[in-house]
Amino acid sequence: MGGSVSGQCEQGALMADELDLLQEQDELLNQLHIQAARQRSCLEGKSRKRCECCGNRIPLRRQQAIPGVRTCTECQRVLEIRQKQYLR
Protein backbone atom coordinates (compact mmCIF):
# COMPACT_ATOMS: atom_id res chain seq x y z
CA MET A 1 0.00 0.00 0.00
CA GLY A 2 1.28 3.43 -0.88
CA GLY A 3 0.89 6.82 0.63
CA SER A 4 2.05 8.33 3.83
CA VAL A 5 0.20 8.15 7.09
CA SER A 6 -0.44 11.90 6.98
CA GLY A 7 -1.79 11.56 3.44
CA GLN A 8 -4.15 8.82 4.56
CA CYS A 9 -5.28 10.94 7.51
CA GLU A 10 -5.97 13.89 5.21
CA GLN A 11 -7.95 11.65 2.87
CA GLY A 12 -9.95 10.29 5.81
CA ALA A 13 -10.65 13.82 7.04
CA LEU A 14 -11.84 14.82 3.56
CA MET A 15 -14.19 11.84 3.44
CA ALA A 16 -15.57 12.73 6.88
CA ASP A 17 -16.10 16.33 5.73
CA GLU A 18 -17.92 15.10 2.63
CA LEU A 19 -20.12 12.86 4.77
CA ASP A 20 -20.91 15.76 7.10
CA LEU A 21 -21.84 17.91 4.11
CA LEU A 22 -24.11 15.19 2.71
CA GLN A 23 -25.82 14.83 6.09
CA GLU A 24 -26.35 18.59 6.31
CA GLN A 25 -27.80 18.63 2.79
CA ASP A 26 -30.08 15.72 3.67
CA GLU A 27 -31.30 17.55 6.78
CA LEU A 28 -31.94 20.72 4.78
CA LEU A 29 -33.86 18.78 2.15
CA ASN A 30 -35.92 17.13 4.88
CA GLN A 31 -36.72 20.51 6.43
CA LEU A 32 -37.79 21.83 3.01
CA HIS A 33 -40.11 18.83 2.57
CA ILE A 34 -41.63 19.45 6.00
CA GLN A 35 -42.09 23.15 5.24
CA ALA A 36 -43.72 22.36 1.88
CA ALA A 37 -46.08 19.88 3.54
CA ARG A 38 -47.05 22.45 6.16
CA GLN A 39 -47.67 25.05 3.47
CA ARG A 40 -49.86 22.61 1.55
CA SER A 41 -51.82 21.96 4.74
CA CYS A 42 -52.25 25.67 5.32
CA LEU A 43 -53.34 26.19 1.74
CA GLU A 44 -55.93 23.49 2.24
CA GLY A 45 -56.83 25.63 5.22
CA LYS A 46 -59.33 23.44 6.94
CA SER A 47 -58.10 21.50 9.93
CA ARG A 48 -59.30 17.97 10.46
CA LYS A 49 -61.59 17.36 13.39
CA ARG A 50 -60.23 13.82 13.78
CA CYS A 51 -56.65 12.59 13.54
CA GLU A 52 -55.89 10.92 10.22
CA CYS A 53 -53.66 8.39 12.01
CA CYS A 54 -55.69 7.23 15.00
CA GLY A 55 -59.13 8.76 14.50
CA ASN A 56 -59.19 10.52 17.88
CA ARG A 57 -60.64 14.01 18.09
CA ILE A 58 -58.23 16.90 17.55
CA PRO A 59 -58.85 19.59 20.18
CA LEU A 60 -60.32 22.81 18.83
CA ARG A 61 -57.40 24.84 20.24
CA ARG A 62 -54.96 22.72 18.19
CA GLN A 63 -57.10 23.12 15.08
CA GLN A 64 -57.08 26.89 15.55
CA ALA A 65 -53.36 27.08 16.39
CA ILE A 66 -52.25 25.02 13.37
CA PRO A 67 -54.40 25.69 10.29
CA GLY A 68 -54.68 22.53 8.23
CA VAL A 69 -53.65 20.26 11.12
CA ARG A 70 -54.15 16.58 10.31
CA THR A 71 -52.91 14.73 13.40
CA CYS A 72 -53.43 14.79 17.15
CA THR A 73 -50.48 15.77 19.35
CA GLU A 74 -49.63 12.17 20.30
CA CYS A 75 -49.57 10.91 16.71
CA GLN A 76 -47.59 13.97 15.62
CA ARG A 77 -45.05 13.26 18.37
CA VAL A 78 -44.68 9.66 17.17
CA LEU A 79 -44.32 10.80 13.55
CA GLU A 80 -41.58 13.25 14.51
CA ILE A 81 -39.71 10.60 16.52
CA ARG A 82 -39.86 8.20 13.58
CA GLN A 83 -38.67 10.95 11.25
CA LYS A 84 -35.65 11.63 13.49
CA GLN A 85 -34.82 7.92 13.69
CA TYR A 86 -35.03 7.65 9.90
CA LEU A 87 -32.48 10.43 9.50
CA ARG A 88 -29.89 8.62 11.65
C-alpha positions in Angstrom: 0.0 0.0 0.0 1.3 3.4 -0.9 0.9 6.8 0.6 2.0 8.3 3.8 0.2 8.2 7.1 -0.4 11.9 7.0 -1.8 11.6 3.4 -4.1 8.8 4.6 -5.3 10.9 7.5 -6.0 13.9 5.2 -7.9 11.6 2.9 -10.0 10.3 5.8 -10.7 13.8 7.0 -11.8 14.8 3.6 -14.2 11.8 3.4 -15.6 12.7 6.9 -16.1 16.3 5.7 -17.9 15.1 2.6 -20.1 12.9 4.8 -20.9 15.8 7.1 -21.8 17.9 4.1 -24.1 15.2 2.7 -25.8 14.8 6.1 -26.3 18.6 6.3 -27.8 18.6 2.8 -30.1 15.7 3.7 -31.3 17.5 6.8 -31.9 20.7 4.8 -33.9 18.8 2.2 -35.9 17.1 4.9 -36.7 20.5 6.4 -37.8 21.8 3.0 -40.1 18.8 2.6 -41.6 19.5 6.0 -42.1 23.1 5.2 -43.7 22.4 1.9 -46.1 19.9 3.5 -47.1 22.4 6.2 -47.7 25.0 3.5 -49.9 22.6 1.6 -51.8 22.0 4.7 -52.2 25.7 5.3 -53.3 26.2 1.7 -55.9 23.5 2.2 -56.8 25.6 5.2 -59.3 23.4 6.9 -58.1 21.5 9.9 -59.3 18.0 10.5 -61.6 17.4 13.4 -60.2 13.8 13.8 -56.7 12.6 13.5 -55.9 10.9 10.2 -53.7 8.4 12.0 -55.7 7.2 15.0 -59.1 8.8 14.5 -59.2 10.5 17.9 -60.6 14.0 18.1 -58.2 16.9 17.6 -58.8 19.6 20.2 -60.3 22.8 18.8 -57.4 24.8 20.2 -55.0 22.7 18.2 -57.1 23.1 15.1 -57.1 26.9 15.5 -53.4 27.1 16.4 -52.3 25.0 13.4 -54.4 25.7 10.3 -54.7 22.5 8.2 -53.6 20.3 11.1 -54.2 16.6 10.3 -52.9 14.7 13.4 -53.4 14.8 17.2 -50.5 15.8 19.3 -49.6 12.2 20.3 -49.6 10.9 16.7 -47.6 14.0 15.6 -45.0 13.3 18.4 -44.7 9.7 17.2 -44.3 10.8 13.5 -41.6 13.2 14.5 -39.7 10.6 16.5 -39.9 8.2 13.6 -38.7 11.0 11.3 -35.6 11.6 13.5 -34.8 7.9 13.7 -35.0 7.6 9.9 -32.5 10.4 9.5 -29.9 8.6 11.6 
